[in-house]
Amino acid sequence: MKTILAFIFTITFFPFSEKQLLNDNEHIKLELQQPRKISIAKSGDIAFFFEPIEGIHVNTNPQFELKLEKNSPFEIVGKARFQKNEKEYLDIKKPLEFSIKAKNGTKTGKQNLKGKLNYFYCSDKDGWCNRFSQKIDVTIEVIP
């Protein structure tokens, strides 16, 4: 019962926004989902959903890297969370997630989270690999 109440509380007060399509990479459809609001005292999750074209996979090594701009009002908490498939590649059925929180001194109200997600992907058929840096620019409301 506590779990159900916690879930209802979370989706009521910290709802996720619609997924935002980040379509800079011709080999991978990437969608971002961030919380609309984050309490100044709590963290929230940003989720990335990968959909590579046939014959492309997303590597888990080297690690994913989310780099926020130097003056960002947010900071990353902990490491990237993801699942691997049987070949040790990213399990694209589940999202890549990062926890973020507002930095000390951040004012309440709408704040921009800008940065880059760096990841590696490869061709199964042709054997090439590439590093990609996806720009991120979303607005999150920081609440008391």
C-alpha positions as CSV (number, residue, x, y, z in Angstrom):
1,M,0.0,0.0,0.0
2,K,2.9,2.4,0.8
3,T,4.4,1.7,-2.6
4,I,1.1,2.6,-4.4
5,L,0.8,5.8,-2.3
6,A,4.4,6.8,-3.1
7,F,3.8,6.2,-6.8
8,I,0.7,8.3,-6.8
9,F,2.5,11.1,-4.9
10,T,5.4,11.0,-7.3
11,I,3.4,11.2,-10.5
12,T,1.1,13.9,-9.0
13,F,3.9,16.2,-7.7
14,F,6.8,15.3,-10.0
15,P,5.2,14.3,-13.3
16,F,7.4,13.5,-16.3
17,S,7.1,15.6,-19.4
18,E,6.4,14.1,-22.8
19,K,9.4,12.5,-24.5
20,Q,11.4,14.9,-26.5
21,L,12.9,13.6,-29.8
22,L,16.6,14.3,-30.2
23,N,17.2,13.5,-33.8
24,D,20.8,14.6,-34.5
25,N,22.1,11.1,-35.2
26,E,21.0,9.5,-38.5
27,H,21.7,6.0,-37.1
28,I,19.9,6.3,-33.8
29,K,16.5,7.7,-32.8
30,L,17.0,9.1,-29.3
31,E,14.3,10.4,-27.0
32,L,14.7,12.3,-23.8
33,Q,12.3,12.3,-20.9
34,Q,12.9,14.7,-18.0
35,P,10.8,15.6,-15.0
36,R,8.8,18.8,-15.4
37,K,9.5,19.7,-11.8
38,I,12.3,19.0,-9.3
39,S,12.1,19.9,-5.6
40,I,15.1,21.9,-4.5
41,A,15.6,19.2,-1.8
42,K,15.3,16.1,-3.9
43,S,16.8,14.6,-7.1
44,G,15.0,13.6,-10.3
45,D,15.7,11.3,-13.2
46,I,16.5,12.1,-16.8
47,A,15.8,9.1,-19.1
48,F,17.2,8.5,-22.6
49,F,15.5,6.0,-24.9
50,F,17.6,4.7,-27.8
51,E,16.2,3.2,-30.9
52,P,19.1,2.3,-33.4
53,I,18.4,1.4,-37.0
54,E,18.8,-2.2,-37.9
55,G,22.4,-3.4,-37.8
56,I,23.5,-0.7,-35.2
57,H,24.1,-1.3,-31.5
58,V,24.9,1.1,-28.6
59,N,28.0,0.2,-26.6
60,T,28.1,0.3,-22.8
61,N,31.9,0.6,-22.8
62,P,33.3,3.3,-22.9
63,Q,30.7,4.5,-20.3
64,F,27.9,7.0,-21.2
65,E,28.8,10.5,-20.1
66,L,26.3,13.3,-19.4
67,K,28.3,16.6,-19.3
68,L,26.3,19.6,-18.1
69,E,27.4,23.2,-19.0
70,K,29.7,24.8,-16.6
71,N,27.2,27.3,-15.2
72,S,24.3,24.8,-15.1
73,P,21.9,25.2,-12.2
74,F,21.8,21.3,-12.0
75,E,24.3,18.7,-11.1
76,I,24.5,14.9,-11.8
77,V,24.1,12.7,-8.8
78,G,25.8,9.2,-9.0
79,K,26.5,7.3,-12.2
80,A,24.6,6.4,-15.3
81,R,22.1,3.5,-14.8
82,F,21.3,1.1,-17.6
83,Q,20.9,-2.6,-18.5
84,K,23.0,-4.7,-20.8
85,N,21.7,-7.3,-23.2
86,E,23.2,-10.7,-23.7
87,K,25.9,-9.3,-26.0
88,E,26.9,-6.7,-23.3
89,Y,25.5,-3.9,-25.5
90,L,22.8,-1.4,-24.2
91,D,19.5,-3.1,-23.7
92,I,17.4,-0.7,-25.7
93,K,14.2,-2.0,-24.1
94,K,15.1,-0.1,-21.0
95,P,16.2,3.6,-20.7
96,L,19.6,5.0,-19.9
97,E,19.0,7.1,-16.7
98,F,20.9,9.8,-14.8
99,S,19.8,11.4,-11.5
100,I,20.1,15.2,-11.3
101,K,19.4,17.7,-8.6
102,A,19.4,21.5,-8.3
103,K,22.7,22.9,-7.1
104,N,22.9,24.7,-3.8
105,G,21.8,28.3,-4.3
106,T,19.6,27.6,-7.3
107,K,16.5,29.8,-7.4
108,T,13.1,28.3,-7.7
109,G,11.3,28.7,-11.0
110,K,12.1,27.5,-14.6
111,Q,15.7,26.6,-15.1
112,N,17.5,25.4,-18.2
113,L,19.5,22.2,-18.2
114,K,22.0,22.3,-21.1
115,G,24.7,19.9,-21.9
116,K,25.8,16.9,-24.0
117,L,25.3,13.2,-23.8
118,N,28.3,11.3,-25.1
119,Y,28.0,7.7,-26.2
120,F,29.4,5.1,-28.7
121,Y,27.6,3.1,-31.3
122,C,28.8,0.5,-33.8
123,S,27.7,-1.2,-37.1
124,D,27.3,-4.9,-36.7
125,K,27.8,-5.6,-40.4
126,D,30.6,-3.2,-41.3
127,G,32.6,-3.2,-38.1
128,W,32.9,0.6,-37.6
129,C,32.3,2.4,-34.4
130,N,31.6,6.1,-33.7
131,R,31.4,8.4,-30.8
132,F,28.4,10.7,-30.8
133,S,27.8,13.9,-28.7
134,Q,24.1,14.7,-28.5
135,K,23.2,18.3,-27.4
136,I,20.6,18.6,-24.6
137,D,18.5,21.7,-23.8
138,V,15.5,21.3,-21.6
139,T,13.6,23.4,-19.1
140,I,12.8,22.0,-15.6
141,E,10.9,23.9,-12.9
142,V,12.7,23.9,-9.6
143,I,10.1,24.0,-6.7
144,P,10.6,24.6,-3.0
